[in-house]
């Protein structure tokens, strides 16, 4: 059977042409492809809700970011296996309105990316903000347009469908007549769009009510995609909520507006029935998108989690990839296994590609701050209202002002973070800082959201320089820190102070060094479950962050200088 994925038609035709051309060659050495291995997660750490498309020169993938800025990271791969980040879709303050929105459960939800007639489109939702929107770009690395909002589209997880001469938006929405039969009762709906006038056309059509079988009260059907394949419209969506009951289901119809019939063998992907005590579990699989490789083989990218105990995980919802096989006209994800695998054979990798920075597996990455701009892996909490940090690239120094602690709650604190991507990891930095009062603090944090973080910092106690370990007060609506431990600094302060946080599944440990050789721990082992999604809630994972703060009411006329930052991950599965 020859499948044609309509919304990715342009690049697929090119890929099929290449495959046919090279299949006619007699010598295997003439093929542009070589076998390799998919290593899961393909994007570890807080990179949830993946959406992928094929464009003019390869594949592009985007992910949700909630209250972090820049928003929606975009990754490029020439062959669906070698990925590198090329930018962010939302990287200008005028594109977003995050002030006052929750960091881990509001703002930018699941995006989708499509390519059509030379233009890339991303549809997304600014939750508890301005609603559903579309941005576009000719070059997916930058710049993307300001958002066009569609206020009539009520719900989340919009996805565009380009079908012949029409454009549609399929999305999660309210129950019929906004009258749910049970908690979590949602619908999948379709609106036609006029992309020239940037308005909706007509009224929405309900495609799916509740889920596969409404008599079983399925909850939170969401993340829809529509694919036009061999004359049939396939609607793929997630059910069960983005936790242990997550599952991917499939429907199809001869008409884009339905009626859609569910497959009798649904779900097409889930791990909900497996033993939760199995070794190295992968859970919560769903929110999948389908794609073909350069030889026409089908694959799926989807989110999943790696808990270390029960449903506790700190790395967030991560992006995985698995093969797809068509059975009797229906796609099945991970068809040869019950458990999602950490590795899969992949035979369509391009040869002779330049080596790029590793994004998965075990690795160590160091930032010496020798570029004029921050690396793309760094993000802020919401949108900074002014430039409070500076980079001295020739000197290799990142200099950060101290901002009031209350900015953490609804605004943008002086925090620059990058994702925790391994269960076993470490983050280390070197800092020069001369606090003037006990309210002045600078150091490194491991953070899940506004009121869930540990903070290792340099400060003063009774006029003496100290290292302090704080834990945020998760029960307070105010910005409050609880002192867990402190240690007097004994050196002469000539060398930068080094600070380190290490994760080991369910614990974090904290240490410091005044000479870069001798390390002292502080505070003993701290409970990592304090920062797990199960405990903290929301939809994000943890970030290691450089963090400076003044506990007073105003900005402090003082800076902390960071000389470098190093992240290292060493998970046993690799």
MARGU-53823 format. One record per residue (C-alpha): residue in three letters; x, y, z negated. Coordinates in nm, 2 decimals. Layout:
BEGIN
PT   rest       c1       c2       c3
PT    ALA        X        Y        Z
...
***
This chain:
BEGIN
PT   rest       c1       c2       c3
PT    UNK     0.00     0.00     0.00
PT    UNK     0.13     0.34     0.09
PT    UNK     0.04     0.61    -0.17
PT    UNK     0.05     0.98    -0.11
PT    UNK     0.04     1.20    -0.41
PT    UNK    -0.14     1.50    -0.26
PT    UNK    -0.03     1.76    -0.51
PT    UNK     0.34     1.67    -0.45
PT    UNK     0.30     1.59    -0.08
PT    UNK     0.57     1.82     0.06
PT    UNK     0.87     1.67    -0.12
PT    UNK     0.73     1.32    -0.11
PT    UNK     0.71     1.32     0.27
PT    UNK     1.08     1.42     0.27
PT    UNK     1.17     1.15     0.03
PT    UNK     0.98     0.88     0.22
PT    UNK     1.15     1.00     0.54
PT    UNK     1.49     0.96     0.37
PT    UNK     1.40     0.62     0.24
PT    UNK     1.29     0.49     0.58
PT    UNK     1.59     0.63     0.74
PT    UNK     1.83     0.46     0.51
PT    UNK     1.64     0.14     0.49
PT    UNK     1.73     0.10     0.86
PT    UNK     2.10     0.11     0.78
PT    UNK     2.27    -0.23     0.78
PT    UNK     2.54    -0.14     0.53
PT    UNK     2.44    -0.09     0.16
PT    UNK     2.72     0.16     0.13
PT    UNK     2.52     0.40     0.36
PT    UNK     2.24     0.45     0.10
PT    UNK     2.24     0.78    -0.09
PT    UNK     2.12     0.60    -0.40
PT    UNK     2.28     0.40    -0.67
PT    UNK     2.15     0.21    -0.97
PT    UNK     2.15     0.36    -1.31
PT    UNK     1.97     0.34    -1.64
PT    UNK     1.69     0.56    -1.78
PT    UNK     1.77     0.63    -2.14
PT    UNK     1.48     0.72    -2.37
PT    UNK     1.39     0.97    -2.48
PT    UNK     1.49     1.15    -2.16
PT    UNK     1.46     1.47    -2.36
PT    UNK     1.50     1.41    -2.73
PT    UNK     1.38     1.65    -2.99
PT    UNK     1.09     1.89    -2.98
PT    UNK     1.01     1.88    -2.61
PT    UNK     0.64     1.77    -2.61
PT    UNK     0.36     1.76    -2.35
PT    UNK     0.57     1.70    -2.04
PT    UNK     0.45     1.79    -1.69
PT    UNK     0.65     1.72    -1.38
PT    UNK     0.63     1.80    -1.01
PT    UNK     0.83     1.76    -0.69
PT    UNK     0.94     2.07    -0.52
PT    UNK     1.14     2.17    -0.21
PT    UNK     1.48     2.05    -0.35
PT    UNK     1.40     1.81    -0.64
PT    UNK     1.19     1.77    -0.95
PT    UNK     1.08     2.02    -1.21
PT    UNK     0.96     1.96    -1.56
PT    UNK     0.80     2.18    -1.83
PT    UNK     0.71     2.15    -2.20
PT    UNK     0.51     2.32    -2.47
PT    UNK     0.68     2.56    -2.72
PT    UNK     0.40     2.70    -2.94
PT    UNK     0.53     3.00    -3.13
PT    UNK     0.89     2.99    -3.01
PT    UNK     1.03     3.24    -2.76
PT    UNK     1.14     3.21    -2.48
PT    UNK     0.85     2.98    -2.41
PT    UNK     0.81     2.68    -2.18
PT    UNK     1.16     2.55    -2.09
PT    UNK     1.19     2.43    -1.74
PT    UNK     1.43     2.15    -1.63
PT    UNK     1.55     2.05    -1.29
PT    UNK     1.66     1.71    -1.15
PT    UNK     1.76     1.63    -0.79
PT    UNK     1.65     1.26    -0.84
PT    UNK     1.43     1.23    -1.15
PT    UNK     1.71     1.11    -1.37
PT    UNK     1.98     1.38    -1.40
PT    UNK     1.82     1.67    -1.58
PT    UNK     1.94     2.02    -1.67
PT    UNK     1.77     2.32    -1.81
PT    UNK     1.75     2.61    -1.56
PT    UNK     1.55     2.86    -1.76
PT    UNK     1.22     2.94    -1.93
PT    UNK     0.89     3.02    -1.77
PT    UNK     0.80     3.28    -2.04
PT    UNK     1.12     3.48    -2.10
PT    UNK     0.99     3.84    -2.10
PT    UNK     0.81     3.99    -2.40
PT    UNK     0.53     4.14    -2.18
PT    UNK     0.43     3.78    -2.07
PT    UNK     0.32     3.68    -2.42
PT    UNK     0.14     3.80    -2.74
PT    UNK     0.26     3.59    -3.03
PT    UNK     0.24     3.84    -3.32
PT    UNK     0.04     3.69    -3.61
PT    UNK     0.01     3.35    -3.44
PT    UNK     0.12     3.03    -3.62
PT    UNK     0.46     2.89    -3.52
PT    UNK     0.37     2.52    -3.51
PT    UNK     0.00     2.50    -3.41
PT    UNK    -0.09     2.81    -3.21
PT    UNK     0.04     3.02    -2.91
PT    UNK     0.18     2.82    -2.61
PT    UNK     0.02     2.47    -2.58
PT    UNK     0.07     2.21    -2.31
PT    UNK     0.18     2.36    -1.97
PT    UNK     0.15     2.19    -1.63
PT    UNK     0.36     2.26    -1.32
PT    UNK     0.27     2.22    -0.96
PT    UNK     0.42     2.31    -0.62
PT    UNK     0.22     2.42    -0.32
PT    UNK     0.32     2.59     0.01
PT    UNK     0.65     2.73    -0.12
PT    UNK     0.52     2.85    -0.46
PT    UNK     0.55     2.70    -0.80
PT    UNK     0.26     2.74    -1.05
PT    UNK     0.24     2.68    -1.42
PT    UNK    -0.09     2.67    -1.60
PT    UNK    -0.11     2.69    -1.97
PT    UNK    -0.30     2.82    -2.28
PT    UNK    -0.22     3.09    -2.53
PT    UNK    -0.41     2.94    -2.81
PT    UNK    -0.58     3.18    -3.05
PT    UNK    -0.45     3.45    -2.82
PT    UNK    -0.57     3.53    -2.47
PT    UNK    -0.67     3.19    -2.35
PT    UNK    -0.59     3.00    -2.03
PT    UNK    -0.36     3.15    -1.77
PT    UNK    -0.15     3.08    -1.46
PT    UNK     0.20     3.21    -1.37
PT    UNK     0.38     3.16    -1.04
PT    UNK     0.73     3.18    -0.89
PT    UNK     0.91     3.12    -0.56
PT    UNK     1.22     3.03    -0.75
PT    UNK     1.14     2.82    -1.05
PT    UNK     1.46     2.93    -1.23
PT    UNK     1.33     3.29    -1.25
PT    UNK     1.15     3.52    -1.24
PT    UNK     0.80     3.40    -1.31
PT    UNK     0.50     3.64    -1.28
PT    UNK     0.31     3.79    -1.56
PT    UNK     0.01     3.57    -1.65
PT    UNK    -0.33     3.58    -1.49
PT    UNK    -0.59     3.49    -1.74
PT    UNK    -0.92     3.31    -1.67
PT    UNK    -1.15     3.39    -1.96
PT    UNK    -1.43     3.17    -1.83
PT    UNK    -1.21     2.86    -1.88
PT    UNK    -1.28     2.77    -2.24
PT    UNK    -1.05     2.51    -2.38
PT    UNK    -0.69     2.39    -2.35
PT    UNK    -0.45     2.19    -2.13
PT    UNK    -0.53     2.34    -1.79
PT    UNK    -0.39     2.17    -1.47
PT    UNK    -0.41     2.30    -1.12
PT    UNK    -0.52     2.08    -0.83
PT    UNK    -0.45     2.19    -0.47
PT    UNK    -0.70     1.99    -0.25
PT    UNK    -0.69     2.08     0.12
PT    UNK    -0.80     2.45     0.13
PT    UNK    -0.93     2.47    -0.22
PT    UNK    -0.78     2.51    -0.57
PT    UNK    -0.92     2.38    -0.89
PT    UNK    -0.84     2.39    -1.26
PT    UNK    -0.91     2.08    -1.46
PT    UNK    -0.90     2.12    -1.84
PT    UNK    -1.01     2.01    -2.19
PT    UNK    -1.32     2.19    -2.31
PT    UNK    -1.61     2.18    -2.56
PT    UNK    -1.88     1.91    -2.59
PT    UNK    -2.18     1.96    -2.36
PT    UNK    -2.38     2.26    -2.46
PT    UNK    -2.12     2.31    -2.73
PT    UNK    -2.30     2.05    -2.94
PT    UNK    -2.06     1.78    -3.04
PT    UNK    -2.20     1.44    -3.13
PT    UNK    -1.91     1.37    -3.37
PT    UNK    -1.58     1.54    -3.47
PT    UNK    -1.33     1.54    -3.18
PT    UNK    -1.60     1.52    -2.92
PT    UNK    -1.46     1.70    -2.61
PT    UNK    -1.51     1.71    -2.24
PT    UNK    -1.29     1.73    -1.93
PT    UNK    -1.42     2.00    -1.69
PT    UNK    -1.33     2.13    -1.35
PT    UNK    -1.35     2.49    -1.22
PT    UNK    -1.28     2.60    -0.87
PT    UNK    -1.05     2.90    -0.85
PT    UNK    -1.00     3.18    -0.60
PT    UNK    -0.63     3.23    -0.62
PT    UNK    -0.63     3.54    -0.40
PT    UNK    -0.88     3.72    -0.62
PT    UNK    -0.76     3.54    -0.93
PT    UNK    -1.11     3.45    -1.05
PT    UNK    -1.32     3.14    -1.10
PT    UNK    -1.58     3.04    -0.85
PT    UNK    -1.92     2.91    -0.95
PT    UNK    -1.98     2.71    -1.26
PT    UNK    -1.77     2.44    -1.42
PT    UNK    -1.84     2.07    -1.37
PT    UNK    -1.82     1.82    -1.65
PT    UNK    -1.60     1.53    -1.53
PT    UNK    -1.57     1.32    -1.85
PT    UNK    -1.79     1.34    -2.15
PT    UNK    -1.61     1.22    -2.47
PT    UNK    -1.38     0.97    -2.31
PT    UNK    -1.38     0.62    -2.16
PT    UNK    -1.68     0.50    -2.37
PT    UNK    -1.86     0.77    -2.56
PT    UNK    -2.05     0.50    -2.77
PT    UNK    -1.72     0.44    -2.94
PT    UNK    -1.68     0.81    -3.02
PT    UNK    -1.34     0.87    -2.86
PT    UNK    -1.17     1.18    -2.98
PT    UNK    -0.97     1.47    -2.83
PT    UNK    -0.97     1.38    -2.46
PT    UNK    -0.71     1.62    -2.33
PT    UNK    -0.41     1.68    -2.10
PT    UNK    -0.59     1.60    -1.77
PT    UNK    -0.43     1.56    -1.43
PT    UNK    -0.60     1.48    -1.10
PT    UNK    -0.42     1.30    -0.83
PT    UNK    -0.55     1.25    -0.47
PT    UNK    -0.42     0.91    -0.36
PT    UNK    -0.54     0.70    -0.07
PT    UNK    -0.87     0.89    -0.04
PT    UNK    -0.95     0.85    -0.42
PT    UNK    -0.93     1.10    -0.69
PT    UNK    -0.76     0.97    -1.01
PT    UNK    -0.82     1.15    -1.33
PT    UNK    -0.56     1.07    -1.60
PT    UNK    -0.60     1.20    -1.96
PT    UNK    -0.51     1.13    -2.32
PT    UNK    -0.74     1.01    -2.59
PT    UNK    -0.72     0.96    -2.96
PT    UNK    -0.53     1.28    -3.07
PT    UNK    -0.15     1.33    -3.05
PT    UNK    -0.06     1.08    -3.33
PT    UNK    -0.06     0.71    -3.39
PT    UNK    -0.39     0.65    -3.20
PT    UNK    -0.27     0.84    -2.89
PT    UNK    -0.34     0.66    -2.56
PT    UNK    -0.35     0.73    -2.19
PT    UNK    -0.66     0.65    -1.99
PT    UNK    -0.75     0.66    -1.62
PT    UNK    -1.07     0.73    -1.42
PT    UNK    -1.13     0.76    -1.05
PT    UNK    -1.39     0.89    -0.80
PT    UNK    -1.44     0.94    -0.43
PT    UNK    -1.52     1.31    -0.49
PT    UNK    -1.31     1.55    -0.69
PT    UNK    -1.63     1.66    -0.88
PT    UNK    -1.71     1.30    -0.97
PT    UNK    -1.87     1.08    -1.08
PT    UNK    -1.56     0.94    -1.24
PT    UNK    -1.55     0.57    -1.34
PT    UNK    -1.31     0.45    -1.61
PT    UNK    -1.09     0.15    -1.55
PT    UNK    -1.22    -0.15    -1.73
PT    UNK    -0.87    -0.23    -1.86
PT    UNK    -0.80     0.11    -2.02
PT    UNK    -0.58     0.23    -2.18
PT    UNK    -0.30     0.24    -1.93
PT    UNK    -0.05     0.33    -2.20
PT    UNK    -0.06     0.30    -2.58
PT    UNK     0.14     0.18    -2.88
PT    UNK    -0.14     0.21    -3.13
PT    UNK    -0.19    -0.17    -3.16
PT    UNK     0.17    -0.26    -3.25
PT    UNK     0.32    -0.34    -3.59
PT    UNK     0.42    -0.01    -3.75
PT    UNK     0.70    -0.18    -3.93
PT    UNK     0.88    -0.30    -3.61
PT    UNK     1.24    -0.18    -3.58
PT    UNK     1.31     0.15    -3.41
PT    UNK     0.94     0.22    -3.33
PT    UNK     0.82     0.44    -3.06
PT    UNK     0.47     0.57    -3.14
PT    UNK     0.20     0.82    -3.04
PT    UNK     0.25     0.77    -2.66
PT    UNK     0.03     0.97    -2.43
PT    UNK    -0.01     1.30    -2.25
PT    UNK     0.14     1.14    -1.94
PT    UNK     0.20     1.27    -1.59
PT    UNK     0.27     1.06    -1.28
PT    UNK     0.54     1.11    -1.03
PT    UNK     0.72     0.92    -0.75
PT    UNK     1.10     0.89    -0.72
PT    UNK     1.29     0.95    -0.40
PT    UNK     1.22     0.60    -0.27
PT    UNK     0.85     0.62    -0.35
PT    UNK     0.84     0.42    -0.67
PT    UNK     0.60     0.55    -0.93
PT    UNK     0.70     0.67    -1.28
PT    UNK     0.54     0.84    -1.57
PT    UNK     0.67     1.10    -1.82
PT    UNK     0.49     1.12    -2.15
PT    UNK     0.53     1.23    -2.51
PT    UNK     0.61     0.99    -2.79
PT    UNK     0.76     1.00    -3.14
PT    UNK     1.04     0.81    -3.33
PT    UNK     0.93     0.79    -3.70
PT    UNK     1.19     0.68    -3.96
PT    UNK     0.92     0.59    -4.22
PT    UNK     0.55     0.54    -4.17
PT    UNK     0.44     0.83    -3.96
PT    UNK     0.72     1.06    -4.07
PT    UNK     0.94     1.21    -3.80
PT    UNK     1.14     1.54    -3.78
PT    UNK     1.25     1.53    -3.42
PT    UNK     0.90     1.62    -3.31
PT    UNK     0.71     1.48    -3.01
PT    UNK     0.97     1.39    -2.75
PT    UNK     0.97     1.32    -2.37
PT    UNK     1.00     0.96    -2.25
PT    UNK     0.98     0.80    -1.91
PT    UNK     0.86     0.46    -1.80
PT    UNK     0.79     0.28    -1.47
PT    UNK     0.44     0.26    -1.32
PT    UNK     0.29    -0.03    -1.13
PT    UNK    -0.04    -0.02    -0.94
PT    UNK    -0.27    -0.31    -1.02
PT    UNK    -0.59    -0.35    -0.81
PT    UNK    -0.58     0.02    -0.72
PT    UNK    -0.51     0.14    -1.08
PT    UNK    -0.18     0.27    -1.23
PT    UNK    -0.03     0.10    -1.53
PT    UNK     0.25     0.26    -1.73
PT    UNK     0.52     0.03    -1.88
PT    UNK     0.36    -0.27    -1.72
PT    UNK     0.62    -0.54    -1.81
PT    UNK     0.64    -0.47    -2.18
PT    UNK     0.42    -0.42    -2.49
PT    UNK     0.67    -0.18    -2.65
PT    UNK     0.80     0.12    -2.47
PT    UNK     1.16     0.06    -2.40
PT    UNK     1.47     0.27    -2.48
PT    UNK     1.62     0.19    -2.14
PT    UNK     1.48     0.10    -1.80
PT    UNK     1.66     0.02    -1.47
PT    UNK     1.64     0.29    -1.22
PT    UNK     1.76     0.24    -0.86
PT    UNK     1.70     0.57    -0.69
PT    UNK     1.97     0.79    -0.85
PT    UNK     2.16     1.01    -0.61
PT    UNK     2.53     0.94    -0.57
PT    UNK     2.82     1.17    -0.63
PT    UNK     2.64     1.43    -0.84
PT    UNK     2.84     1.68    -1.05
PT    UNK     2.86     1.59    -1.42
PT    UNK     2.63     1.80    -1.63
PT    UNK     2.59     1.86    -2.00
PT    UNK     2.43     1.56    -2.17
PT    UNK     2.06     1.61    -2.27
PT    UNK     2.01     1.26    -2.43
PT    UNK     2.19     0.98    -2.58
PT    UNK     2.45     1.06    -2.85
PT    UNK     2.65     1.38    -2.79
PT    UNK     2.83     1.68    -2.95
PT    UNK     2.78     2.03    -2.82
PT    UNK     2.96     2.34    -2.94
PT    UNK     2.87     2.71    -2.87
PT    UNK     3.16     2.95    -2.92
PT    UNK     2.95     3.25    -2.82
PT    UNK     3.18     3.34    -2.53
PT    UNK     2.89     3.43    -2.29
PT    UNK     2.71     3.76    -2.28
PT    UNK     2.38     3.59    -2.33
PT    UNK     2.26     3.31    -2.56
PT    UNK     2.26     2.96    -2.43
PT    UNK     1.92     2.84    -2.30
PT    UNK     1.90     2.59    -2.59
PT    UNK     1.85     2.87    -2.84
PT    UNK     1.51     3.01    -2.92
PT    UNK     1.35     3.28    -3.15
PT    UNK     1.06     3.26    -3.38
PT    UNK     0.80     3.46    -3.19
PT    UNK     0.92     3.76    -2.99
PT    UNK     1.19     3.99    -3.14
PT    UNK     1.06     4.35    -3.16
PT    UNK     1.41     4.49    -3.09
PT    UNK     1.76     4.35    -3.03
PT    UNK     1.88     4.27    -3.38
PT    UNK     2.17     4.05    -3.27
PT    UNK     2.48     4.12    -3.05
PT    UNK     2.73     3.89    -2.88
PT    UNK     3.09     3.98    -2.86
PT    UNK     3.18     3.74    -2.58
PT    UNK     3.55     3.82    -2.56
PT    UNK     3.58     3.78    -2.94
PT    UNK     3.35     3.48    -2.96
PT    UNK     3.12     3.63    -3.22
PT    UNK     2.74     3.63    -3.27
PT    UNK     2.66     3.92    -3.50
PT    UNK     2.31     3.92    -3.66
PT    UNK     2.14     4.19    -3.87
PT    UNK     1.95     4.10    -4.19
PT    UNK     1.58     4.14    -4.16
PT    UNK     1.31     4.12    -4.43
PT    UNK     1.20     3.77    -4.52
PT    UNK     0.83     3.85    -4.47
PT    UNK     0.90     3.86    -4.09
PT    UNK     0.91     3.49    -4.10
PT    UNK     0.54     3.46    -4.17
PT    UNK     0.38     3.65    -3.87
PT    UNK     0.65     3.83    -3.69
PT    UNK     1.01     3.76    -3.57
PT    UNK     1.28     3.70    -3.84
PT    UNK     1.65     3.71    -3.77
PT    UNK     1.65     3.34    -3.68
PT    UNK     1.81     3.18    -3.38
PT    UNK     1.74     2.80    -3.36
PT    UNK     1.80     2.49    -3.15
PT    UNK     1.63     2.15    -3.18
PT    UNK     1.71     1.86    -3.40
PT    UNK     1.74     1.59    -3.14
PT    UNK     1.86     1.29    -3.34
PT    UNK     1.76     1.11    -3.66
PT    UNK     2.12     1.11    -3.75
PT    UNK     2.26     1.46    -3.68
PT    UNK     2.47     1.75    -3.81
PT    UNK     2.48     2.12    -3.75
PT    UNK     2.79     2.32    -3.85
PT    UNK     2.88     2.69    -3.83
PT    UNK     3.15     2.93    -3.94
PT    UNK     3.04     3.26    -4.08
PT    UNK     3.20     3.59    -4.20
PT    UNK     2.97     3.78    -4.43
PT    UNK     3.00     4.03    -4.72
PT    UNK     2.67     4.06    -4.90
PT    UNK     2.62     4.39    -5.09
PT    UNK     2.34     4.27    -5.32
PT    UNK     2.18     3.94    -5.43
PT    UNK     1.90     4.00    -5.18
PT    UNK     2.14     3.97    -4.89
PT    UNK     2.18     3.62    -4.75
PT    UNK     2.32     3.46    -4.43
PT    UNK     2.37     3.10    -4.33
PT    UNK     2.21     2.81    -4.16
PT    UNK     1.86     2.65    -4.20
PT    UNK     1.67     2.34    -4.10
PT    UNK     1.32     2.45    -4.03
PT    UNK     0.99     2.30    -3.93
PT    UNK     0.76     2.61    -3.96
PT    UNK     0.73     2.94    -4.14
PT    UNK     0.69     2.79    -4.49
PT    UNK     0.87     2.46    -4.44
PT    UNK     1.25     2.49    -4.44
PT    UNK     1.58     2.43    -4.62
PT    UNK     1.83     2.72    -4.62
PT    UNK     2.20     2.69    -4.70
PT    UNK     2.35     3.04    -4.73
PT    UNK     2.61     3.27    -4.86
PT    UNK     2.51     3.54    -5.11
PT    UNK     2.59     3.69    -5.45
PT    UNK     2.50     3.59    -5.81
PT    UNK     2.60     3.82    -6.09
PT    UNK     2.82     4.00    -5.85
PT    UNK     3.01     3.68    -5.76
PT    UNK     3.02     3.53    -5.41
PT    UNK     2.83     3.20    -5.40
PT    UNK     2.68     2.94    -5.17
PT    UNK     2.31     2.87    -5.23
PT    UNK     2.06     2.61    -5.13
PT    UNK     1.70     2.71    -5.11
PT    UNK     1.38     2.53    -5.02
PT    UNK     1.08     2.73    -4.90
PT    UNK     0.76     2.73    -5.11
PT    UNK     0.52     2.54    -4.89
PT    UNK     0.23     2.61    -5.12
PT    UNK     0.25     2.99    -5.11
PT    UNK     0.10     3.22    -4.85
PT    UNK     0.38     3.46    -4.92
PT    UNK     0.75     3.43    -4.83
PT    UNK     0.90     3.26    -5.13
PT    UNK     1.23     3.07    -5.18
PT    UNK     1.30     2.81    -5.45
PT    UNK     1.67     2.79    -5.55
PT    UNK     1.78     2.42    -5.55
PT    UNK     2.15     2.47    -5.62
PT    UNK     2.43     2.72    -5.61
PT    UNK     2.81     2.70    -5.62
PT    UNK     3.07     2.96    -5.68
PT    UNK     3.31     3.04    -5.39
PT    UNK     3.67     3.03    -5.52
PT    UNK     3.88     3.12    -5.21
PT    UNK     4.01     3.46    -5.11
PT    UNK     3.76     3.50    -4.83
PT    UNK     4.02     3.53    -4.56
PT    UNK     3.89     3.23    -4.35
PT    UNK     3.53     3.21    -4.23
PT    UNK     3.30     3.01    -4.45
PT    UNK     3.19     2.69    -4.29
PT    UNK     2.84     2.56    -4.36
PT    UNK     2.69     2.22    -4.26
PT    UNK     2.36     2.04    -4.27
PT    UNK     2.34     1.67    -4.20
PT    UNK     2.03     1.46    -4.13
PT    UNK     2.01     1.08    -4.19
PT    UNK     1.66     0.96    -4.12
PT    UNK     1.47     1.06    -4.44
PT    UNK     1.74     1.28    -4.61
PT    UNK     1.92     1.61    -4.55
PT    UNK     2.25     1.68    -4.71
PT    UNK     2.42     2.02    -4.74
PT    UNK     2.79     2.11    -4.77
PT    UNK     3.04     2.40    -4.73
PT    UNK     3.41     2.45    -4.68
PT    UNK     3.62     2.75    -4.74
PT    UNK     3.92     2.62    -4.55
PT    UNK     3.77     2.40    -4.28
PT    UNK     3.94     2.09    -4.44
PT    UNK     3.79     2.03    -4.78
PT    UNK     3.41     2.00    -4.80
PT    UNK     3.19     2.02    -5.10
PT    UNK     2.83     1.90    -5.11
PT    UNK     2.56     2.11    -5.28
PT    UNK     2.22     2.01    -5.40
PT    UNK     2.25     1.63    -5.34
PT    UNK     2.02     1.46    -5.10
PT    UNK     1.70     1.65    -5.01
PT    UNK     1.38     1.49    -4.89
PT    UNK     1.35     1.51    -4.51
PT    UNK     0.98     1.42    -4.53
PT    UNK     0.93     1.78    -4.66
PT    UNK     0.99     1.88    -4.30
PT    UNK     0.82     1.59    -4.12
PT    UNK     0.51     1.65    -3.90
PT    UNK     0.32     1.42    -4.12
PT    UNK     0.38     1.64    -4.43
PT    UNK     0.40     1.99    -4.27
PT    UNK     0.14     1.95    -3.99
PT    UNK     0.15     2.12    -3.66
PT    UNK     0.28     1.99    -3.33
PT    UNK     0.65     2.09    -3.34
PT    UNK     0.98     1.93    -3.45
PT    UNK     1.26     2.07    -3.66
PT    UNK     1.52     2.32    -3.55
PT    UNK     1.86     2.40    -3.69
PT    UNK     1.89     2.77    -3.70
PT    UNK     2.13     3.06    -3.78
PT    UNK     1.94     3.27    -4.03
PT    UNK     2.00     3.60    -4.20
PT    UNK     1.76     3.76    -4.44
PT    UNK     1.72     4.05    -4.68
PT    UNK     1.48     3.98    -4.96
PT    UNK     1.41     4.35    -4.99
PT    UNK     1.13     4.54    -4.81
PT    UNK     1.34     4.69    -4.53
PT    UNK     1.62     4.59    -4.29
PT    UNK     1.96     4.58    -4.45
PT    UNK     2.23     4.79    -4.29
PT    UNK     2.46     4.49    -4.28
PT    UNK     2.55     4.21    -4.04
PT    UNK     2.67     3.85    -4.06
PT    UNK     2.92     3.73    -3.79
PT    UNK     2.89     3.37    -3.67
PT    UNK     3.21     3.24    -3.49
PT    UNK     3.07     2.91    -3.35
PT    UNK     2.80     2.65    -3.39
PT    UNK     2.83     2.28    -3.33
PT    UNK     2.56     2.02    -3.31
PT    UNK     2.62     1.65    -3.31
PT    UNK     2.39     1.35    -3.28
PT    UNK     2.46     0.98    -3.35
PT    UNK     2.15     0.76    -3.34
PT    UNK     2.20     0.38    -3.36
PT    UNK     1.97     0.31    -3.07
PT    UNK     2.23     0.45    -2.83
***
